[in-house]
Amino acid sequence: MTKKTTLEYRMMQEHNRLKIPDSKLISGSLSGKYPISMDGGKTTIFISDKSKEAETRERYQLQRDSRLNFFVKKPKT
């Protein structure tokens, strides 16, 4: 890669950064998010829409169950 193309690439990245919404640039921000405790307080998930709490809990439980079933030894038939 030559110097000229590297400079052009950097300028292109800066231009694209201006198009990204501010909410996505704030990494790790919890403002405006609601905490949901799972597994008796071992896991905390933050969601932006409080009305989707039940859906999030159900989805988390399904993912957790599928991961546990993958590691359980199955009897040979």
N, C-alpha and C positions, 0 to 999 in steps of 0.2 A: 504494500500500500504506500503510495507516495504521500509526501507532505501535503500536497494540495487536496487530495481526496480526503485525507484525515481531517483537515480544517473544514472542508465542506461538510463532512459527516457531523462534526461537532456543532456546526452552525445549524444543521438540520435538526439535531436533537434539541437544541435550545428553542428553536421555533416550535417544535412539537410540544415542548413542556408548557408553553403558553396556552395550548388548547386543552390541557388536562384540567378538569375541575379541581378547585381548591380542596374539596372534601377527600379526593383521592391522594392529594399530595401530603396530607397530614397523616403520616403513618403512625399507627398505635394510638390514635386519639379515641377516647371513650366518651367524649361529650355527645350527648343526644342518644346514647345507647343504654339498654336495659339489661341488667345481669340476670342470668338464669343459673341456679345452682343445680348440679346433677350429681349423681352417685353419693348422696349424703354430704355434699359440700366439697368433694374431692375435685370436681371439675366445674368451672364457671364459663359459661358462654355468654357473650354480649351480642344482643340483637338490636336492630334499629326500630323494628315494628313490634310493639308490645302485644298486638292482637295475634301474632304468629307464634306465641309461646308454646301452645299445645302442639302445634305442628313441628316445631323445633325439637321438643322433648321426644316426640314419637320418632322422628327421623334419627335422632341421636341414639335412641334405644335400639332401633333396627340395625344401625351401623355397628353398634357395640355387640349385639347378638351375633351378627354375621361374622365379625372378627373372632369372637370366642369360639364359634362353631368350626372355624377353619383350623384352629390349633388343637381341638379336642380329638383324641385318637378314636377312630371309628372301628367297631368290631369287624373282623374279617368274616366274610360270608362264604 
